[in-house]
Amino acid sequence: MCLISYHFHRQLPNTSAIESQTMLRQNEWSLGLVMLLGVVILWVLSSFLVDGIFKDDLYSKPFLITYLNTSVFVLYLIPYHFYKQVLPSDALTHRETSVLAAKFCLLWFLSNLVNNASLLYTSVSNQTILSSTSSFFTLLVCWIVGIDTISRIKLTGLVLSFVGVLLINYKTDAISAHPLWGNVLALLGAVCYGVYSAMLKLKAINFGNINMRLFFGYVGIYNTLFVWPLLVVLHLTGLETLEMPHGSTTWKLLAVNCFISFIADFLWANATLLTSPLTVTVGLSLTIPIAMVGDWVFRQRATSVLYVLSAMLILVSFIIINREEEKVEVDEQREEDA
């Protein structure tokens, strides 16, 4: 009896600690989902702003708009310059964060560029849904680098997502002369997104805590300093004329879009680290019903049965994958603490 009692009292504090860590991980996951919801709302709003700028022919310059959106990230460095903030002991140093940002900045810029450019040729709804295919590429890359596993449940969720994508593209709306080109650009953006979201999570696992404000600040510096020559090349070749926006309305739209990117991308990165790349990637499919409603309200585009069905399928896929990813994450946390 004494032996049993001894083991019980020895295990109780350990069990309590495990449950405490598990609850902490679940709270972090919930916070990540809240951030993801913020990203969803902001990204849809940004898509409609860019779409309005392009479709109304106010300022059809996807490269320059992307350049402005990423360059504004340098503002994240202001607190570190004036207040000399001290990084946590387990965080990457300034130099390590700078090197990491250098590796990601080009892929980050390319992904945002092709997504913005796709809006020249296709609708916000099509672009949003095609971008959601990045979930497949995210899972594939995560599996290759060993930070995620492929299970039947996850594959089921991805299949549902792809069925939704196929339905939405079964009959492409004739909204431009080159809708297929716009869809190809959106898919290319999905590939880039899947790669850098998985690699960002891998770096966080292997090298410790990443200060995302510092990371984005360096991304902004690199893009500001090294991407601008391409603006000159595009201007000289006639692919995108370099000129100032016309009218105060265009200036205001560009400023609001920069601010949205400034906040949304920061929330996205933190959501990726607090949950998982696959959860966030599939979770961005929540933009689909919002984008469809926006197309209906602001662009008077009819929402077909196929659009609604595709949205339902992709939403179900998010629920399936999120539950599976959270379960795996919590189980791994318990094993580490045991």
Summary of the structure (lengths in Angstrom):
residues: 338
radius of gyration: 21.9
end to end distance: 24.4
largest distance: 87.0
contacts: 1142
relative contact order: 0.19
helix: 81%
strand: 1%
